[in-house]
Amino acid sequence: MRIKDLIEQLSMYEENSEVIIYDDDNDREYEIAAIDADEGDESDNDPQIMIIF
């Protein structure tokens, strides 16, 4: 999924809504954080954002 697609989907919701990752198999919720996976990378590869939970 591209960031623009994620932003488009998330923009349909109230901007102060909390984002939750829910694991239905284990009935658990996870907090998430996003980091720049390519920080300091000067290559021409597609940039990536890593979402950690």
mmCIF entry with sequence, helices, sheets and N, C-alpha, C, O atoms, coordinates in Angstrom:
data_MODEL
# 
_entry.id   MODEL 
# 
_entity.id                         1 
_entity.type                       polymer 
_entity.pdbx_number_of_molecules   1 
# 
_entity_poly.entity_id                      1 
_entity_poly.type                           'polypeptide(L)' 
_entity_poly.nstd_linkage                   no 
_entity_poly.nstd_monomer                   no 
_entity_poly.pdbx_seq_one_letter_code       MRIKDLIEQLSMYEENSEVIIYDDDNDREYEIAAIDADEGDESDNDPQIMIIF 
_entity_poly.pdbx_seq_one_letter_code_can   MRIKDLIEQLSMYEENSEVIIYDDDNDREYEIAAIDADEGDESDNDPQIMIIF 
_entity_poly.pdbx_strand_id                 A 
# 
loop_
_entity_poly_seq.entity_id 
_entity_poly_seq.num 
_entity_poly_seq.mon_id 
_entity_poly_seq.hetero 
1 1  MET n 
1 2  ARG n 
1 3  ILE n 
1 4  LYS n 
1 5  ASP n 
1 6  LEU n 
1 7  ILE n 
1 8  GLU n 
1 9  GLN n 
1 10 LEU n 
1 11 SER n 
1 12 MET n 
1 13 TYR n 
1 14 GLU n 
1 15 GLU n 
1 16 ASN n 
1 17 SER n 
1 18 GLU n 
1 19 VAL n 
1 20 ILE n 
1 21 ILE n 
1 22 TYR n 
1 23 ASP n 
1 24 ASP n 
1 25 ASP n 
1 26 ASN n 
1 27 ASP n 
1 28 ARG n 
1 29 GLU n 
1 30 TYR n 
1 31 GLU n 
1 32 ILE n 
1 33 ALA n 
1 34 ALA n 
1 35 ILE n 
1 36 ASP n 
1 37 ALA n 
1 38 ASP n 
1 39 GLU n 
1 40 GLY n 
1 41 ASP n 
1 42 GLU n 
1 43 SER n 
1 44 ASP n 
1 45 ASN n 
1 46 ASP n 
1 47 PRO n 
1 48 GLN n 
1 49 ILE n 
1 50 MET n 
1 51 ILE n 
1 52 ILE n 
1 53 PHE n 
# 
_struct_asym.id          A 
_struct_asym.entity_id   1 
# 
_struct_conf.conf_type_id            HELX_P 
_struct_conf.id                      HELX_P1 
_struct_conf.pdbx_PDB_helix_id       AA1 
_struct_conf.beg_label_comp_id       ILE 
_struct_conf.beg_label_asym_id       A 
_struct_conf.beg_label_seq_id        3 
_struct_conf.pdbx_beg_PDB_ins_code   ? 
_struct_conf.end_label_comp_id       LEU 
_struct_conf.end_label_asym_id       A 
_struct_conf.end_label_seq_id        10 
_struct_conf.pdbx_end_PDB_ins_code   ? 
_struct_conf.beg_auth_comp_id        ILE 
_struct_conf.beg_auth_asym_id        A 
_struct_conf.beg_auth_seq_id         3 
_struct_conf.end_auth_comp_id        LEU 
_struct_conf.end_auth_asym_id        A 
_struct_conf.end_auth_seq_id         10 
_struct_conf.pdbx_PDB_helix_class    1 
_struct_conf.details                 ? 
_struct_conf.pdbx_PDB_helix_length   8 
# 
_struct_conf_type.id          HELX_P 
_struct_conf_type.criteria    ? 
_struct_conf_type.reference   ? 
# 
loop_
_struct_sheet.id 
_struct_sheet.type 
_struct_sheet.number_strands 
_struct_sheet.details 
AA1 ? 2 ? 
AA2 ? 2 ? 
# 
loop_
_struct_sheet_order.sheet_id 
_struct_sheet_order.range_id_1 
_struct_sheet_order.range_id_2 
_struct_sheet_order.offset 
_struct_sheet_order.sense 
AA1 1 2 ? anti-parallel 
AA2 1 2 ? anti-parallel 
# 
loop_
_struct_sheet_range.sheet_id 
_struct_sheet_range.id 
_struct_sheet_range.beg_label_comp_id 
_struct_sheet_range.beg_label_asym_id 
_struct_sheet_range.beg_label_seq_id 
_struct_sheet_range.pdbx_beg_PDB_ins_code 
_struct_sheet_range.end_label_comp_id 
_struct_sheet_range.end_label_asym_id 
_struct_sheet_range.end_label_seq_id 
_struct_sheet_range.pdbx_end_PDB_ins_code 
_struct_sheet_range.beg_auth_comp_id 
_struct_sheet_range.beg_auth_asym_id 
_struct_sheet_range.beg_auth_seq_id 
_struct_sheet_range.end_auth_comp_id 
_struct_sheet_range.end_auth_asym_id 
_struct_sheet_range.end_auth_seq_id 
AA1 1 ILE A 21 ? ASP A 23 ? ILE A 21 ASP A 23 
AA1 2 ARG A 28 ? TYR A 30 ? ARG A 28 TYR A 30 
AA2 1 ALA A 33 ? ASP A 36 ? ALA A 33 ASP A 36 
AA2 2 ILE A 49 ? ILE A 52 ? ILE A 49 ILE A 52 
# 
loop_
_atom_site.group_PDB 
_atom_site.id 
_atom_site.type_symbol 
_atom_site.label_atom_id 
_atom_site.label_alt_id 
_atom_site.label_comp_id 
_atom_site.label_asym_id 
_atom_site.label_entity_id 
_atom_site.label_seq_id 
_atom_site.pdbx_PDB_ins_code 
_atom_site.Cartn_x 
_atom_site.Cartn_y 
_atom_site.Cartn_z 
_atom_site.occupancy 
_atom_site.B_iso_or_equiv 
_atom_site.pdbx_formal_charge 
_atom_site.auth_seq_id 
_atom_site.auth_comp_id 
_atom_site.auth_asym_id 
_atom_site.auth_atom_id 
_atom_site.pdbx_PDB_model_num 
ATOM 1   N N  . MET A 1 1  ? 0.850   -1.172  0.000  1.00 0.00 ? 1  MET A N  1 
ATOM 2   C CA . MET A 1 1  ? 0.000   0.000   0.000  1.00 0.00 ? 1  MET A CA 1 
ATOM 3   C C  . MET A 1 1  ? 0.897   1.238   0.000  1.00 0.00 ? 1  MET A C  1 
ATOM 4   O O  . MET A 1 1  ? 1.902   1.280   0.710  1.00 0.00 ? 1  MET A O  1 
ATOM 5   N N  . ARG A 1 2  ? 0.548   2.201   -0.765 1.00 0.00 ? 2  ARG A N  1 
ATOM 6   C CA . ARG A 1 2  ? 1.279   3.472   -0.824 1.00 0.00 ? 2  ARG A CA 1 
ATOM 7   C C  . ARG A 1 2  ? 0.718   4.440   0.220  1.00 0.00 ? 2  ARG A C  1 
ATOM 8   O O  . ARG A 1 2  ? -0.449  4.351   0.602  1.00 0.00 ? 2  ARG A O  1 
ATOM 9   N N  . ILE A 1 3  ? 1.561   5.355   0.668  1.00 0.00 ? 3  ILE A N  1 
ATOM 10  C CA . ILE A 1 3  ? 1.145   6.335   1.677  1.00 0.00 ? 3  ILE A CA 1 
ATOM 11  C C  . ILE A 1 3  ? -0.074  7.112   1.204  1.00 0.00 ? 3  ILE A C  1 
ATOM 12  O O  . ILE A 1 3  ? -0.997  7.355   1.981  1.00 0.00 ? 3  ILE A O  1 
ATOM 13  N N  . LYS A 1 4  ? -0.083  7.506   -0.080 1.00 0.00 ? 4  LYS A N  1 
ATOM 14  C CA . LYS A 1 4  ? -1.223  8.283   -0.583 1.00 0.00 ? 4  LYS A CA 1 
ATOM 15  C C  . LYS A 1 4  ? -2.524  7.500   -0.458 1.00 0.00 ? 4  LYS A C  1 
ATOM 16  O O  . LYS A 1 4  ? -3.572  8.085   -0.185 1.00 0.00 ? 4  LYS A O  1 
ATOM 17  N N  . ASP A 1 5  ? -2.471  6.162   -0.656 1.00 0.00 ? 5  ASP A N  1 
ATOM 18  C CA . ASP A 1 5  ? -3.665  5.335   -0.523 1.00 0.00 ? 5  ASP A CA 1 
ATOM 19  C C  . ASP A 1 5  ? -4.101  5.229   0.935  1.00 0.00 ? 5  ASP A C  1 
ATOM 20  O O  . ASP A 1 5  ? -5.293  5.288   1.239  1.00 0.00 ? 5  ASP A O  1 
ATOM 21  N N  . LEU A 1 6  ? -3.135  5.074   1.829  1.00 0.00 ? 6  LEU A N  1 
ATOM 22  C CA . LEU A 1 6  ? -3.442  5.018   3.253  1.00 0.00 ? 6  LEU A CA 1 
ATOM 23  C C  . LEU A 1 6  ? -4.032  6.336   3.731  1.00 0.00 ? 6  LEU A C  1 
ATOM 24  O O  . LEU A 1 6  ? -5.018  6.347   4.468  1.00 0.00 ? 6  LEU A O  1 
ATOM 25  N N  . ILE A 1 7  ? -3.435  7.439   3.317  1.00 0.00 ? 7  ILE A N  1 
ATOM 26  C CA . ILE A 1 7  ? -3.941  8.762   3.707  1.00 0.00 ? 7  ILE A CA 1 
ATOM 27  C C  . ILE A 1 7  ? -5.359  8.961   3.187  1.00 0.00 ? 7  ILE A C  1 
ATOM 28  O O  . ILE A 1 7  ? -6.215  9.487   3.898  1.00 0.00 ? 7  ILE A O  1 
ATOM 29  N N  . GLU A 1 8  ? -5.610  8.543   1.955  1.00 0.00 ? 8  GLU A N  1 
ATOM 30  C CA . GLU A 1 8  ? -6.953  8.674   1.388  1.00 0.00 ? 8  GLU A CA 1 
ATOM 31  C C  . GLU A 1 8  ? -7.970  7.896   2.219  1.00 0.00 ? 8  GLU A C  1 
ATOM 32  O O  . GLU A 1 8  ? -9.057  8.400   2.503  1.00 0.00 ? 8  GLU A O  1 
ATOM 33  N N  . GLN A 1 9  ? -7.623  6.682   2.606  1.00 0.00 ? 9  GLN A N  1 
ATOM 34  C CA . GLN A 1 9  ? -8.536  5.886   3.424  1.00 0.00 ? 9  GLN A CA 1 
ATOM 35  C C  . GLN A 1 9  ? -8.733  6.491   4.807  1.00 0.00 ? 9  GLN A C  1 
ATOM 36  O O  . GLN A 1 9  ? -9.860  6.585   5.293  1.00 0.00 ? 9  GLN A O  1 
ATOM 37  N N  . LEU A 1 10 ? -7.634  6.904   5.442  1.00 0.00 ? 10 LEU A N  1 
ATOM 38  C CA . LEU A 1 10 ? -7.735  7.463   6.789  1.00 0.00 ? 10 LEU A CA 1 
ATOM 39  C C  . LEU A 1 10 ? -8.430  8.819   6.812  1.00 0.00 ? 10 LEU A C  1 
ATOM 40  O O  . LEU A 1 10 ? -9.041  9.179   7.818  1.00 0.00 ? 10 LEU A O  1 
ATOM 41  N N  . SER A 1 11 ? -8.348  9.574   5.722  1.00 0.00 ? 11 SER A N  1 
ATOM 42  C CA . SER A 1 11 ? -8.948  10.908  5.700  1.00 0.00 ? 11 SER A CA 1 
ATOM 43  C C  . SER A 1 11 ? -10.476 10.855  5.702  1.00 0.00 ? 11 SER A C  1 
ATOM 44  O O  . SER A 1 11 ? -11.125 11.889  5.856  1.00 0.00 ? 11 SER A O  1 
ATOM 45  N N  . MET A 1 12 ? -11.050 9.683   5.536  1.00 0.00 ? 12 MET A N  1 
ATOM 46  C CA . MET A 1 12 ? -12.507 9.544   5.595  1.00 0.00 ? 12 MET A CA 1 
ATOM 47  C C  . MET A 1 12 ? -13.016 9.580   7.032  1.00 0.00 ? 12 MET A C  1 
ATOM 48  O O  . MET A 1 12 ? -14.223 9.655   7.260  1.00 0.00 ? 12 MET A O  1 
ATOM 49  N N  . TYR A 1 13 ? -12.102 9.528   8.003  1.00 0.00 ? 13 TYR A N  1 
ATOM 50  C CA . TYR A 1 13 ? -12.477 9.473   9.415  1.00 0.00 ? 13 TYR A CA 1 
ATOM 51  C C  . TYR A 1 13 ? -12.150 10.787  10.105 1.00 0.00 ? 13 TYR A C  1 
ATOM 52  O O  . TYR A 1 13 ? -11.390 11.602  9.584  1.00 0.00 ? 13 TYR A O  1 
ATOM 53  N N  . GLU A 1 14 ? -12.733 10.984  11.285 1.00 0.00 ? 14 GLU A N  1 
ATOM 54  C CA . GLU A 1 14 ? -12.435 12.149  12.117 1.00 0.00 ? 14 GLU A CA 1 
ATOM 55  C C  . GLU A 1 14 ? -10.931 12.210  12.348 1.00 0.00 ? 14 GLU A C  1 
ATOM 56  O O  . GLU A 1 14 ? -10.317 11.200  12.693 1.00 0.00 ? 14 GLU A O  1 
ATOM 57  N N  . GLU A 1 15 ? -10.336 13.374  12.164 1.00 0.00 ? 15 GLU A N  1 
ATOM 58  C CA . GLU A 1 15 ? -8.870  13.479  12.233 1.00 0.00 ? 15 GLU A CA 1 
ATOM 59  C C  . GLU A 1 15 ? -8.291  13.181  13.610 1.00 0.00 ? 15 GLU A C  1 
ATOM 60  O O  . GLU A 1 15 ? -7.101  12.881  13.711 1.00 0.00 ? 15 GLU A O  1 
ATOM 61  N N  . ASN A 1 16 ? -9.070  13.252  14.651 1.00 0.00 ? 16 ASN A N  1 
ATOM 62  C CA . ASN A 1 16 ? -8.571  12.940  15.991 1.00 0.00 ? 16 ASN A CA 1 
ATOM 63  C C  . ASN A 1 16 ? -8.846  11.499  16.403 1.00 0.00 ? 16 ASN A C  1 
ATOM 64  O O  . ASN A 1 16 ? -8.654  11.135  17.563 1.00 0.00 ? 16 ASN A O  1 
ATOM 65  N N  . SER A 1 17 ? -9.294  10.685  15.461 1.00 0.00 ? 17 SER A N  1 
ATOM 66  C CA . SER A 1 17 ? -9.547  9.270   15.766 1.00 0.00 ? 17 SER A CA 1 
ATOM 67  C C  . SER A 1 17 ? -8.235  8.558   16.059 1.00 0.00 ? 17 SER A C  1 
ATOM 68  O O  . SER A 1 17 ? -7.191  8.887   15.496 1.00 0.00 ? 17 SER A O  1 
ATOM 69  N N  . GLU A 1 18 ? -8.311  7.579   16.948 1.00 0.00 ? 18 GLU A N  1 
ATOM 70  C CA . GLU A 1 18 ? -7.138  6.780   17.279 1.00 0.00 ? 18 GLU A CA 1 
ATOM 71  C C  . GLU A 1 18 ? -7.029  5.626   16.291 1.00 0.00 ? 18 GLU A C  1 
ATOM 72  O O  . GLU A 1 18 ? -8.039  5.029   15.920 1.00 0.00 ? 18 GLU A O  1 
ATOM 73  N N  . VAL A 1 19 ? -5.818  5.313   15.866 1.00 0.00 ? 19 VAL A N  1 
ATOM 74  C CA . VAL A 1 19 ? -5.577  4.181   14.976 1.00 0.00 ? 19 VAL A CA 1 
ATOM 75  C C  . VAL A 1 19 ? -5.195  2.984   15.840 1.00 0.00 ? 19 VAL A C  1 
ATOM 76  O O  . VAL A 1 19 ? -4.280  3.065   16.660 1.00 0.00 ? 19 VAL A O  1 
ATOM 77  N N  . ILE A 1 20 ? -5.898  1.885   15.650 1.00 0.00 ? 20 ILE A N  1 
ATOM 78  C CA . ILE A 1 20 ? -5.660  0.671   16.423 1.00 0.00 ? 20 ILE A CA 1 
ATOM 79  C C  . ILE A 1 20 ? -5.460  -0.489  15.459 1.00 0.00 ? 20 ILE A C  1 
ATOM 80  O O  . ILE A 1 20 ? -6.212  -0.644  14.496 1.00 0.00 ? 20 ILE A O  1 
ATOM 81  N N  . ILE A 1 21 ? -4.449  -1.296  15.720 1.00 0.00 ? 21 ILE A N  1 
ATOM 82  C CA . ILE A 1 21 ? -4.265  -2.547  15.001 1.00 0.00 ? 21 ILE A CA 1 
ATOM 83  C C  . ILE A 1 21 ? -4.885  -3.634  15.864 1.00 0.00 ? 21 ILE A C  1 
ATOM 84  O O  . ILE A 1 21 ? -4.497  -3.819  17.018 1.00 0.00 ? 21 ILE A O  1 
ATOM 85  N N  . TYR A 1 22 ? -5.840  -4.345  15.306 1.00 0.00 ? 22 TYR A N  1 
ATOM 86  C CA . TYR A 1 22 ? -6.541  -5.373  16.076 1.00 0.00 ? 22 TYR A CA 1 
ATOM 87  C C  . TYR A 1 22 ? -6.264  -6.740  15.476 1.00 0.00 ? 22 TYR A C  1 
ATOM 88  O O  . TYR A 1 22 ? -6.411  -6.943  14.270 1.00 0.00 ? 22 TYR A O  1 
ATOM 89  N N  . ASP A 1 23 ? -5.867  -7.663  16.315 1.00 0.00 ? 23 ASP A N  1 
ATOM 90  C CA . ASP A 1 23 ? -5.596  -9.051  15.935 1.00 0.00 ? 23 ASP A CA 1 
ATOM 91  C C  . ASP A 1 23 ? -6.806  -9.878  16.338 1.00 0.00 ? 23 ASP A C  1 
ATOM 92  O O  . ASP A 1 23 ? -6.962  -10.224 17.509 1.00 0.00 ? 23 ASP A O  1 
ATOM 93  N N  . ASP A 1 24 ? -7.660  -10.195 15.377 1.00 0.00 ? 24 ASP A N  1 
ATOM 94  C CA . ASP A 1 24 ? -8.895  -10.913 15.655 1.00 0.00 ? 24 ASP A CA 1 
ATOM 95  C C  . ASP A 1 24 ? -8.630  -12.337 16.135 1.00 0.00 ? 24 ASP A C  1 
ATOM 96  O O  . ASP A 1 24 ? -9.382  -12.856 16.960 1.00 0.00 ? 24 ASP A O  1 
ATOM 97  N N  . ASP A 1 25 ? -7.580  -12.972 15.637 1.00 0.00 ? 25 ASP A N  1 
ATOM 98  C CA . ASP A 1 25 ? -7.275  -14.352 16.032 1.00 0.00 ? 25 ASP A CA 1 
ATOM 99  C C  . ASP A 1 25 ? -6.935  -14.460 17.519 1.00 0.00 ? 25 ASP A C  1 
ATOM 100 O O  . ASP A 1 25 ? -7.288  -15.440 18.175 1.00 0.00 ? 25 ASP A O  1 
ATOM 101 N N  . ASN A 1 26 ? -6.251  -13.448 18.040 1.00 0.00 ? 26 ASN A N  1 
ATOM 102 C CA . ASN A 1 26 ? -5.806  -13.488 19.436 1.00 0.00 ? 26 ASN A CA 1 
ATOM 103 C C  . ASN A 1 26 ? -6.541  -12.491 20.325 1.00 0.00 ? 26 ASN A C  1 
ATOM 104 O O  . ASN A 1 26 ? -6.211  -12.351 21.503 1.00 0.00 ? 26 ASN A O  1 
ATOM 105 N N  . ASP A 1 27 ? -7.543  -11.792 19.769 1.00 0.00 ? 27 ASP A N  1 
ATOM 106 C CA . ASP A 1 27 ? -8.321  -10.798 20.512 1.00 0.00 ? 27 ASP A CA 1 
ATOM 107 C C  . ASP A 1 27 ? -7.403  -9.819  21.241 1.00 0.00 ? 27 ASP A C  1 
ATOM 108 O O  . ASP A 1 27 ? -7.524  -9.612  22.449 1.00 0.00 ? 27 ASP A O  1 
ATOM 109 N N  . ARG A 1 28 ? -6.476  -9.216  20.473 1.00 0.00 ? 28 ARG A N  1 
ATOM 110 C CA . ARG A 1 28 ? -5.521  -8.257  21.044 1.00 0.00 ? 28 ARG A CA 1 
ATOM 111 C C  . ARG A 1 28 ? -5.493  -6.987  20.216 1.00 0.00 ? 28 ARG A C  1 
ATOM 112 O O  . ARG A 1 28 ? -5.733  -7.018  19.008 1.00 0.00 ? 28 ARG A O  1 
ATOM 113 N N  . GLU A 1 29 ? -5.201  -5.872  20.866 1.00 0.00 ? 29 GLU A N  1 
ATOM 114 C CA . GLU A 1 29 ? -4.978  -4.594  20.205 1.00 0.00 ? 29 GLU A CA 1 
ATOM 115 C C  . GLU A 1 29 ? -3.515  -4.219  20.357 1.00 0.00 ? 29 GLU A C  1 
ATOM 116 O O  . GLU A 1 29 ? -2.883  -4.562  21.356 1.00 0.00 ? 29 GLU A O  1 
ATOM 117 N N  . TYR A 1 30 ? -2.976  -3.520  19.375 1.00 0.00 ? 30 TYR A N  1 
ATOM 118 C CA . TYR A 1 30 ? -1.576  -3.108  19.400 1.00 0.00 ? 30 TYR A CA 1 
ATOM 119 C C  . TYR A 1 30 ? -1.472  -1.603  19.188 1.00 0.00 ? 30 TYR A C  1 
ATOM 120 O O  . TYR A 1 30 ? -2.202  -1.037  18.375 1.00 0.00 ? 30 TYR A O  1 
ATOM 121 N N  . GLU A 1 31 ? -0.568  -0.953  19.918 1.00 0.00 ? 31 GLU A N  1 
ATOM 122 C CA . GLU A 1 31 ? -0.226  0.434   19.648 1.00 0.00 ? 31 GLU A CA 1 
ATOM 123 C C  . GLU A 1 31 ? 0.769   0.427   18.498 1.00 0.00 ? 31 GLU A C  1 
ATOM 124 O O  . GLU A 1 31 ? 1.529   -0.527  18.332 1.00 0.00 ? 31 GLU A O  1 
ATOM 125 N N  . ILE A 1 32 ? 0.763   1.488   17.707 1.00 0.00 ? 32 ILE A N  1 
ATOM 126 C CA . ILE A 1 32 ? 1.654   1.527   16.555 1.00 0.00 ? 32 ILE A CA 1 
ATOM 127 C C  . ILE A 1 32 ? 2.504   2.788   16.555 1.00 0.00 ? 32 ILE A C  1 
ATOM 128 O O  . ILE A 1 32 ? 2.163   3.787   17.189 1.00 0.00 ? 32 ILE A O  1 
ATOM 129 N N  . ALA A 1 33 ? 3.602   2.724   15.839 1.00 0.00 ? 33 ALA A N  1 
ATOM 130 C CA . ALA A 1 33 ? 4.472   3.874   15.603 1.00 0.00 ? 33 ALA A CA 1 
ATOM 131 C C  . ALA A 1 33 ? 4.959   3.768   14.162 1.00 0.00 ? 33 ALA A C  1 
ATOM 132 O O  . ALA A 1 33 ? 5.107   2.662   13.640 1.00 0.00 ? 33 ALA A O  1 
ATOM 133 N N  . ALA A 1 34 ? 5.203   4.878   13.526 1.00 0.00 ? 34 ALA A N  1 
ATOM 134 C CA . ALA A 1 34 ? 5.694   4.892   12.150 1.00 0.00 ? 34 ALA A CA 1 
ATOM 135 C C  . ALA A 1 34 ? 7.058   5.558   12.118 1.00 0.00 ? 34 ALA A C  1 
ATOM 136 O O  . ALA A 1 34 ? 7.267   6.591   12.753 1.00 0.00 ? 34 ALA A O  1 
ATOM 137 N N  . ILE A 1 35 ? 7.995   4.959   11.371 1.00 0.00 ? 35 ILE A N  1 
ATOM 138 C CA . ILE A 1 35 ? 9.327   5.539   11.228 1.00 0.00 ? 35 ILE A CA 1 
ATOM 139 C C  . ILE A 1 35 ? 9.716   5.528   9.753  1.00 0.00 ? 35 ILE A C  1 
ATOM 140 O O  . ILE A 1 35 ? 9.169   4.766   8.956  1.00 0.00 ? 35 ILE A O  1 
ATOM 141 N N  . ASP A 1 36 ? 10.656  6.375   9.415  1.00 0.00 ? 36 ASP A N  1 
ATOM 142 C CA . ASP A 1 36 ? 11.194  6.429   8.060  1.00 0.00 ? 36 ASP A CA 1 
ATOM 143 C C  . ASP A 1 36 ? 12.210  5.309   7.919  1.00 0.00 ? 36 ASP A C  1 
ATOM 144 O O  . ASP A 1 36 ? 13.305  5.392   8.474  1.00 0.00 ? 36 ASP A O  1 
ATOM 145 N N  . ALA A 1 37 ? 11.864  4.272   7.190  1.00 0.00 ? 37 ALA A N  1 
ATOM 146 C CA . ALA A 1 37 ? 12.738  3.107   7.037  1.00 0.00 ? 37 ALA A CA 1 
ATOM 147 C C  . ALA A 1 37 ? 13.950  3.417   6.170  1.00 0.00 ? 37 ALA A C  1 
ATOM 148 O O  . ALA A 1 37 ? 14.922  2.661   6.173  1.00 0.00 ? 37 ALA A O  1 
ATOM 149 N N  . ASP A 1 38 ? 13.904  4.505   5.436  1.00 0.00 ? 38 ASP A N  1 
ATOM 150 C CA . ASP A 1 38 ? 14.997  4.857   4.521  1.00 0.00 ? 38 ASP A CA 1 
ATOM 151 C C  . ASP A 1 38 ? 15.803  6.066   4.993  1.00 0.00 ? 38 ASP A C  1 
ATOM 152 O O  . ASP A 1 38 ? 16.522  6.672   4.198  1.00 0.00 ? 38 ASP A O  1 
ATOM 153 N N  . GLU A 1 39 ? 15.698  6.417   6.239  1.00 0.00 ? 39 GLU A N  1 
ATOM 154 C CA . GLU A 1 39 ? 16.395  7.590   6.740  1.00 0.00 ? 39 GLU A CA 1 
ATOM 155 C C  . GLU A 1 39 ? 17.881  7.509   6.406  1.00 0.00 ? 39 GLU A C  1 
ATOM 156 O O  . GLU A 1 39 ? 18.556  6.545   6.769  1.00 0.00 ? 39 GLU A O  1 
ATOM 157 N N  . GLY A 1 40 ? 18.373  8.507   5.725  1.00 0.00 ? 40 GLY A N  1 
ATOM 158 C CA . GLY A 1 40 ? 19.784  8.553   5.335  1.00 0.00 ? 40 GLY A CA 1 
ATOM 159 C C  . GLY A 1 40 ? 20.090  7.786   4.064  1.00 0.00 ? 40 GLY A C  1 
ATOM 160 O O  . GLY A 1 40 ? 21.235  7.787   3.611  1.00 0.00 ? 40 GLY A O  1 
ATOM 161 N N  . ASP A 1 41 ? 19.099  7.132   3.478  1.00 0.00 ? 41 ASP A N  1 
ATOM 162 C CA . ASP A 1 41 ? 19.296  6.363   2.242  1.00 0.00 ? 41 ASP A CA 1 
ATOM 163 C C  . ASP A 1 41 ? 19.208  7.310   1.054  1.00 0.00 ? 41 ASP A C  1 
ATOM 164 O O  . ASP A 1 41 ? 18.175  7.944   0.838  1.00 0.00 ? 41 ASP A O  1 
ATOM 165 N N  . GLU A 1 42 ? 20.270  7.407   0.296  1.00 0.00 ? 42 GLU A N  1 
ATOM 166 C CA . GLU A 1 42 ? 20.321  8.311   -0.844 1.00 0.00 ? 42 GLU A CA 1 
ATOM 167 C C  . GLU A 1 42 ? 20.039  7.603   -2.163 1.00 0.00 ? 42 GLU A C  1 
ATOM 168 O O  . GLU A 1 42 ? 20.126  8.228   -3.220 1.00 0.00 ? 42 GLU A O  1 
ATOM 169 N N  . SER A 1 43 ? 19.701  6.310   -2.130 1.00 0.00 ? 43 SER A N  1 
ATOM 170 C CA . SER A 1 43 ? 19.466  5.558   -3.358 1.00 0.00 ? 43 SER A CA 1 
ATOM 171 C C  . SER A 1 43 ? 18.167  5.989   -4.027 1.00 0.00 ? 43 SER A C  1 
ATOM 172 O O  . SER A 1 43 ? 17.367  6.729   -3.454 1.00 0.00 ? 43 SER A O  1 
ATOM 173 N N  . ASP A 1 44 ? 17.978  5.511   -5.246 1.00 0.00 ? 44 ASP A N  1 
ATOM 174 C CA . ASP A 1 44 ? 16.776  5.830   -6.009 1.00 0.00 ? 44 ASP A CA 1 
ATOM 175 C C  . ASP A 1 44 ? 15.654  4.822   -5.774 1.00 0.00 ? 44 ASP A C  1 
ATOM 176 O O  . ASP A 1 44 ? 14.644  4.852   -6.476 1.00 0.00 ? 44 ASP A O  1 
ATOM 177 N N  . ASN A 1 45 ? 15.816  3.935   -4.800 1.00 0.00 ? 45 ASN A N  1 
ATOM 178 C CA . ASN A 1 45 ? 14.770  2.960   -4.513 1.00 0.00 ? 45 ASN A CA 1 
ATOM 179 C C  . ASN A 1 45 ? 13.531  3.661   -3.985 1.00 0.00 ? 45 ASN A C  1 
ATOM 180 O O  . ASN A 1 45 ? 13.615  4.765   -3.447 1.00 0.00 ? 45 ASN A O  1 
ATOM 181 N N  . ASP A 1 46 ? 12.370  3.011   -4.143 1.00 0.00 ? 46 ASP A N  1 
ATOM 182 C CA . ASP A 1 46 ? 11.135  3.583   -3.610 1.00 0.00 ? 46 ASP A CA 1 
ATOM 183 C C  . ASP A 1 46 ? 11.277  3.786   -2.105 1.00 0.00 ? 46 ASP A C  1 
ATOM 184 O O  . ASP A 1 46 ? 11.702  2.870   -1.400 1.00 0.00 ? 46 ASP A O  1 
ATOM 185 N N  . PRO A 1 47 ? 10.928  4.971   -1.601 1.00 0.00 ? 47 PRO A N  1 
ATOM 186 C CA . PRO A 1 47 ? 11.005  5.212   -0.156 1.00 0.00 ? 47 PRO A CA 1 
ATOM 187 C C  . PRO A 1 47 ? 10.011  4.336   0.591  1.00 0.00 ? 47 PRO A C  1 
ATOM 188 O O  . PRO A 1 47 ? 8.988   3.933   0.039  1.00 0.00 ? 47 PRO A O  1 
ATOM 189 N N  . GLN A 1 48 ? 10.320  4.045   1.853  1.00 0.00 ? 48 GLN A N  1 
ATOM 190 C CA . GLN A 1 48 ? 9.457   3.198   2.659  1.00 0.00 ? 48 GLN A CA 1 
ATOM 191 C C  . GLN A 1 48 ? 9.268   3.784   4.047  1.00 0.00 ? 48 GLN A C  1 
ATOM 192 O O  . GLN A 1 48 ? 10.181  4.366   4.632  1.00 0.00 ? 48 GLN A O  1 
ATOM 193 N N  . ILE A 1 49 ? 8.065   3.614   4.550  1.00 0.00 ? 49 ILE A N  1 
ATOM 194 C CA . ILE A 1 49 ? 7.743   3.961   5.935  1.00 0.00 ? 49 ILE A CA 1 
ATOM 195 C C  . ILE A 1 49 ? 7.438   2.642   6.636  1.00 0.00 ? 49 ILE A C  1 
ATOM 196 O O  . ILE A 1 49 ? 6.677   1.826   6.117  1.00 0.00 ? 49 ILE A O  1 
ATOM 197 N N  . MET A 1 50 ? 8.019   2.431   7.796  1.00 0.00 ? 50 MET A N  1 
ATOM 198 C CA . MET A 1 50 ? 7.799   1.198   8.541  1.00 0.00 ? 50 MET A CA 1 
ATOM 199 C C  . MET A 1 50 ? 6.818   1.483   9.674  1.00 0.00 ? 50 MET A C  1 
ATOM 200 O O  . MET A 1 50 ? 7.009   2.417   10.453 1.00 0.00 ? 50 MET A O  1 
ATOM 201 N N  . ILE A 1 51 ? 5.771   0.671   9.757  1.00 0.00 ? 51 ILE A N  1 
ATOM 202 C CA . ILE A 1 51 ? 4.806   0.778   10.851 1.00 0.00 ? 51 ILE A CA 1 
ATOM 203 C C  . ILE A 1 51 ? 5.111   -0.358  11.818 1.00 0.00 ? 51 ILE A C  1 
ATOM 204 O O  . ILE A 1 51 ? 5.096   -1.531  11.445 1.00 0.00 ? 51 ILE A O  1 
ATOM 205 N N  . ILE A 1 52 ? 5.387   0.010   13.064 1.00 0.00 ? 52 ILE A N  1 
ATOM 206 C CA . ILE A 1 52 ? 5.804   -0.938  14.091 1.00 0.00 ? 52 ILE A CA 1 
ATOM 207 C C  . ILE A 1 52 ? 4.691   -1.077  15.123 1.00 0.00 ? 52 ILE A C  1 
ATOM 208 O O  . ILE A 1 52 ? 4.093   -0.080  15.528 1.00 0.00 ? 52 ILE A O  1 
ATOM 209 N N  . PHE A 1 53 ? 4.413   -2.291  15.545 1.00 0.00 ? 53 PHE A N  1 
ATOM 210 C CA . PHE A 1 53 ? 3.444   -2.489  16.626 1.00 0.00 ? 53 PHE A CA 1 
ATOM 211 C C  . PHE A 1 53 ? 4.008   -3.471  17.604 1.00 0.00 ? 53 PHE A C  1 
ATOM 212 O O  . PHE A 1 53 ? 3.360   -3.791  18.601 1.00 0.00 ? 53 PHE A O  1 
# 
